[in-house]
Amino acid sequence: MKRQSIKINHLQTISWLDDKLVDWASAGTSYSLDGTTTQLNKYHFAFSFDSAITSQDGQYAFIYKRLGTKGLLLKNGEVLREVNRCYYHAETYEYPVAFVTLKDKTYLVHCPLDYCRLDFEDVETGELVTNTKDRKPQDIFHSRLEVSPNNKHLMSKGWVWHPWEVIELFDTLACLANPTLLDKGKSIPNNRTEICSASFIDNERILACSSQEEQLDNEKEEPIPPSHFAIWNFKTNKVSKAIKIKSEFGNLLAIDEKYCWDIYKYPKILNLETGEVVDKIEELSTGLQQSSIIPNLIDDIPLIAYNRQSHKLAFKYNGNIEVLSRE
């Protein structure tokens, strides 16, 4: 594991833009990996925003409060508009939001009308293009939205009562054509264990990880038993042999079909074929998150950003941005 430290004075949000790290809430302050700092935009935003995402083309950014309702949609550093999500339990679980680019148009995917309802918003016009009268969303708290590399699939890593962590998958183009498809997503077949973490490996496969909670129906064999991970090929709808995770674990970030990052307590790399830790840096703290539900952990979770193209992990630690890469 290769480690690089970048000295900072202030960091409010963190997001990757190509191979640079940007704090969009602080006038787009950009940190190059060679230590160079530049200011991309004019304005600092006087609110307690603590998270940010960037569109695929780098033109748009969304800054928001992870356990709040407020966000700002930016274009080249200028405010396009304020955005809000439903208040219901907003202080409990991560704000559901992602950018998706379809047919050369960028949309903000979020839950502006109800906690359980995903909508696509045209970033330029503000139109909710999926706001049709026939929508009947199922009762799920959408969270930790993630888009596949080719933008053709959207994954929600949220929860349902009692609480129980679940993931759902949506075909973005199909949902754009028929918004009612956003009301119930595709799930791992025959699975009744709690899926606490998941990450796209590529455009056909998802790394899925089950929590330590016992399965809902002990009489049926599960494709992913508790405390295991497996690879779900959502094109063929088949699940690989599940592997027992041989360490404490939390949020997993797929590197490829053989390795993933785990950021529970400290950064580590797991072997997907054995479940073993193959590299780690225990002196770096990356928090205790194991779920989308984080009200008692928020003060201890550092600002974290993952670059899916370079597989670099960046996070704030003791006045630095630490950048880690697998060698």
Order of alpha helices (4+ residues) and beta strands (2+ residues): beta-beta-beta-beta-beta-beta-beta-beta-beta-beta-beta-beta-beta-beta-beta-alpha-beta-beta-beta-beta-beta-beta-beta-beta-beta-beta-beta-beta
